[in-house]
Amino acid sequence: MSEIQPPAVPDLPAMPAPSTQERTIGGAPGLLMLGLCVLFLLGGIALFVVGAALGHGAAKPALLSAGALVVVAGVICTRGLTAVAPGQARVVQLLGRYRGTLRSPGLTWVNPFTTRRTVSTRIRNKETETVKVNDADGNPIEMAAVVVWQVEDTAKALFEVDDFRQFVAIQAETAVRHIANSYPYDAREAGQVSLRDSAEEITRTLSAEISARVASAGVRVVESRITRLAYAPEIAQVMLQRQQAGAVVAARRRIVEGAVGMVELALARLAENDIVELDEERKAAMVSNLLVVLCGDRGTQPVVNTGSLYQ
C-alpha cells in the first residue's frame, strides 16, 4: 500500500518587507519618579501658600510664580508615569517617531511628551466565517478554521498595517480559501492528499500559509485547525451516495481478497494432507462454490450429497 505523500505547499504570497522593527526600551523607575512628582506638587503648593500668606512684599509675586511653575512641572512630570500590565506592551512615540516599546510589567517613567499606545500581547483566537468555495475538483464545499495567534512585534503591528486585527481576520480567510482550492475534498487514488483524509498535513500547510501572510504585521501564528469541512448542501446528498458506493466497493474488494486467500489455503491443505484428489474440473467447482459461500451477502443453504463424489 502506498504511503500518503506530504502535500506540496502552495505558492506563498510575497508580502512587502517591513520598514520598522520592534526595539525594547526601559525607563526610569516608576515609584521613584512618582515620589519626585509628589514632592514637586507639594513643594509648589507650599510655595503658593507661603506667597499668598505674605502681604504686599516684593517676595510675594516671586513665590507665587515659583509655586505655579513647580506645580506645573509636577503635573507634567506625572504625565510620564506609564503602567504596563502583564500581557500588554506600550509603544512609545515622540513627535511621530517610534522610540521603542515598553514590555516590562509595572510602573515606569518615560519622557512625558511622548505618546504611548497599548498593544495586547496575549494569545488570541480567531475563527473564520464558514466560506463556500470550490475544491481542486470543482466541487462546492464549506470550510472554516480557527487561528490561534499572538502579536510578536508591536512596531510592525501598529505601523505596517492599518488594523492588525482586521488584517489577521482577512488573511486567515484568504488562506482558508486558497487551501480549499488547492486540494480535493476526497482522495480519488491511493496516496493523494485530500482535505478530509489528510487533516494533519492540511493543518500544517494552512498554518504555514497564514504565518507567511501575517508575518509582515508582526503576528505569530501559534496554531490553526479546520473547524468545519463539508460539501455544500446542494451536492451533499449526491456526494454521500458516492462515498457510500465507494465504501461498499472497498468492502466487497476486501471480502473477495479474503475469500480467494481462504480458497487457496483450502486447496493447499487438501493437497498437502492427501485427503482427496481432485481433478481440474472438480477444483473449479469447489472454488466456485466456496467463493459463492464466502462472498455472498446472504446466508447459503447447504446441499448434502449422499452419493459419490461424481454424482
C-alpha positions in Angstrom: 0.0 0.0 0.0 1.5 3.4 -1.0 2.1 5.9 1.7 0.5 9.3 1.6 2.9 11.9 0.4 3.2 15.2 2.3 1.3 18.0 0.5 3.1 20.4 -1.7 3.0 23.8 -0.1 1.0 26.2 -2.3 2.8 29.3 -3.6 3.1 31.6 -0.6 2.3 35.3 -1.1 5.3 37.7 -1.4 4.5 40.2 1.3 6.4 43.5 1.4 9.4 43.7 3.8 8.6 45.6 7.0 10.2 49.0 7.4 10.0 49.1 11.2 11.3 46.6 13.8 10.5 46.5 17.4 13.1 47.6 19.9 12.7 47.3 23.6 13.4 50.3 25.8 13.4 50.9 29.5 12.5 53.9 31.6 13.2 55.4 34.9 11.9 53.6 38.0 8.2 54.5 38.3 7.9 54.5 42.0 10.9 56.8 42.4 9.6 59.2 39.8 6.2 59.1 41.4 7.7 60.2 44.7 9.5 63.1 43.0 6.3 64.2 41.3 4.5 64.2 44.6 7.4 66.3 46.1 7.1 68.8 43.2 3.4 69.1 43.7 3.6 69.5 47.5 6.5 71.9 47.1 4.7 74.1 44.6 1.6 74.2 46.7 3.7 75.1 49.7 5.4 78.0 47.9 2.0 79.2 46.6 0.5 79.1 50.1 3.5 81.0 51.6 3.4 83.6 48.9 -0.3 84.1 49.4 0.2 84.5 53.1 2.6 87.3 52.7 1.5 90.9 52.5 2.4 93.2 49.6 6.1 92.5 49.9 8.4 92.2 46.9 8.8 88.4 47.5 5.1 87.6 47.1 5.0 87.6 43.2 8.2 85.6 43.1 6.8 83.0 45.4 3.5 82.8 43.7 5.2 82.4 40.3 7.7 79.8 41.6 4.9 77.9 43.2 2.9 77.9 40.0 5.9 76.8 37.9 6.7 74.0 40.3 3.1 72.7 40.3 3.0 72.8 36.5 6.4 70.9 36.4 4.9 68.3 38.8 1.8 67.9 36.7 4.0 67.5 33.5 6.2 65.0 35.4 3.2 62.8 36.3 2.3 62.5 32.6 5.5 60.5 32.1 4.3 57.8 34.5 3.3 54.7 32.5 1.8 51.5 33.8 2.4 48.3 31.8 0.1 45.4 32.7 1.1 41.7 32.2 0.2 40.6 28.7 0.5 44.1 27.3 3.1 46.4 25.8 3.3 50.1 25.4 4.6 51.6 22.1 6.3 54.9 22.7 6.4 57.7 20.1 7.9 61.1 20.2 6.7 63.7 17.7 5.5 60.9 15.4 8.8 58.9 15.5 8.9 55.4 17.0 11.2 55.4 20.1 10.7 51.9 21.4 8.4 49.5 23.2 7.9 49.0 26.9 7.4 45.3 27.7 8.4 45.0 31.4 5.2 44.9 33.6 5.0 47.5 36.3 5.2 51.3 36.7 7.8 53.1 34.5 8.6 56.7 33.8 9.4 57.9 30.3 9.5 61.3 28.5 6.2 63.0 29.4 6.0 64.5 25.9 5.8 61.1 24.2 2.6 59.3 23.2 2.1 55.7 24.4 -0.2 53.2 22.7 -1.2 50.0 24.3 -0.9 46.7 22.4 -2.1 43.4 23.8 0.4 40.6 23.5 -1.9 38.0 24.8 -2.8 34.8 22.8 -6.0 35.2 20.9 -8.4 33.1 18.9 -9.9 34.0 15.6 -12.5 31.7 14.0 -13.1 32.5 10.3 -16.5 32.6 8.8 -17.8 29.5 7.0 -16.8 30.1 3.4 -18.3 28.4 0.4 -15.6 27.6 -2.1 -14.7 25.1 -4.8 -12.1 22.4 -4.0 -9.5 21.3 -6.5 -12.0 19.1 -8.3 -14.5 21.9 -8.7 -16.9 20.6 -6.0 -18.5 23.3 -3.8 -17.6 22.8 -0.2 -18.0 24.7 3.1 -14.9 25.3 5.2 -13.9 27.2 8.3 -10.9 27.3 10.6 -9.8 28.7 13.9 -6.4 30.5 14.2 -4.5 30.9 17.4 -2.3 34.0 17.1 -0.2 36.5 19.1 1.4 39.8 18.5 5.1 39.2 18.4 6.4 42.6 17.0 4.4 45.6 18.3 6.1 48.0 15.9 5.0 46.0 12.9 1.5 45.5 14.2 1.0 49.3 14.6 3.0 50.8 11.8 2.9 48.2 9.0 -0.8 47.7 8.7 -3.9 49.9 9.4 -5.6 47.5 11.8 -3.7 44.3 12.6 -6.8 42.5 14.0 -8.8 43.0 10.8 -5.6 42.2 8.8 -5.3 38.8 10.6 -9.0 38.1 10.0 -8.9 38.8 6.3 -5.7 37.0 5.7 -6.8 33.9 7.6 -10.0 33.7 5.5 -7.9 34.2 2.3 -5.6 31.3 3.3 -8.6 29.1 4.0 -10.0 29.8 0.5 -6.6 29.1 -1.1 -6.1 25.8 0.7 -9.6 24.7 -0.2 -8.9 25.5 -3.9 -5.6 23.6 -3.8 -6.7 20.2 -2.7 -9.6 17.9 -3.4 -12.2 17.1 -0.7 -11.8 13.3 -1.1 -8.8 11.4 -2.4 -9.6 9.7 -5.7 -6.4 7.5 -5.7 -4.1 6.0 -3.1 -1.5 8.4 -1.8 -3.3 11.5 -2.8 -3.6 14.3 -0.3 -7.2 15.4 0.4 -8.9 17.8 2.8 -10.9 15.1 4.5 -8.3 12.3 4.8 -5.1 14.3 5.4 -6.1 16.6 8.3 -2.7 16.9 9.9 -0.9 17.7 6.6 -3.5 20.2 5.6 -3.4 21.8 9.0 0.4 22.3 8.8 0.1 23.7 5.3 -2.7 26.1 6.5 -0.6 27.3 9.4 2.4 27.9 7.1 0.4 30.0 4.7 -1.3 32.1 7.4 2.1 32.7 9.0 3.6 33.9 5.8 0.6 36.2 5.2 0.6 37.9 8.6 4.3 37.9 9.4 4.6 41.5 8.0 2.1 42.6 10.6 4.3 41.3 13.5 1.9 38.4 14.2 2.9 34.9 15.1 0.6 32.0 14.4 0.6 29.5 17.3 -1.8 27.0 15.7 -4.6 26.7 13.2 -7.2 24.0 12.9 -10.1 23.3 10.5 -13.4 23.5 12.4 -15.8 22.8 9.6 -15.4 20.9 6.4 -18.4 19.6 4.4 -19.9 19.5 1.0 -22.2 22.3 0.1 -25.9 21.4 0.8 -26.8 21.3 -2.9 -24.4 18.4 -3.6 -24.1 16.8 -0.1 -26.7 14.1 -0.8 -25.1 13.1 -4.1 -21.6 13.0 -2.6 -22.8 11.0 0.3 -24.2 8.4 -2.1 -20.8 8.3 -3.9 -19.0 7.8 -0.6 -21.3 5.0 0.4 -20.8 3.4 -3.0 -17.1 3.7 -2.6 -17.3 2.1 0.8 -19.3 -0.8 -0.5 -16.9 -1.4 -3.3 -13.9 -1.3 -0.9 -15.7 -3.7 1.4 -16.5 -6.1 -1.3 -12.9 -6.0 -2.6 -11.7 -6.8 0.9 -14.1 -9.7 1.1 -13.1 -11.1 -2.3 -9.4 -10.9 -1.4 -10.0 -12.7 1.8 -12.2 -15.4 0.1 -9.5 -16.0 -2.5 -6.9 -16.5 0.2 -9.2 -19.0 2.1 -9.8 -21.0 -1.1 -6.1 -21.1 -1.8 -5.4 -22.3 1.7 -8.2 -24.9 1.5 -6.8 -26.4 -1.7 -3.3 -26.4 -0.4 -4.3 -28.1 2.8 -6.3 -30.8 0.9 -3.3 -31.5 -1.4 -0.8 -31.4 1.5 -2.7 -33.9 3.7 -3.7 -36.0 0.7 -7.3 -36.0 1.9 -8.9 -36.2 -1.5 -7.6 -36.0 -5.1 -9.5 -33.5 -7.3 -9.2 -33.1 -11.0 -9.3 -29.6 -12.6 -13.0 -29.7 -13.1 -13.7 -30.6 -9.5 -11.3 -27.9 -8.3 -13.1 -25.3 -10.4 -16.4 -26.4 -9.0 -15.1 -26.3 -5.4 -13.6 -22.8 -6.0 -16.9 -21.6 -7.4 -18.9 -23.0 -4.5 -16.5 -21.6 -1.9 -16.5 -18.2 -3.5 -20.3 -18.1 -3.6 -20.4 -19.0 0.1 -17.7 -16.6 1.3 -18.6 -13.6 -0.9 -22.4 -13.8 -0.8 -24.2 -11.2 1.2 -26.9 -13.7 2.2 -26.9 -16.9 4.0 -26.4 -20.0 1.9 -28.4 -23.3 2.1 -26.2 -26.4 2.3 -26.9 -29.3 0.0 -25.9 -32.7 1.3 -24.6 -35.1 -1.3 -25.4 -38.7 -0.2 -23.9 -40.3 -3.3 -20.4 -40.5 -4.6 -18.1 -37.6 -5.3 -19.1 -37.6 -9.0 -22.9 -37.9 -8.5 
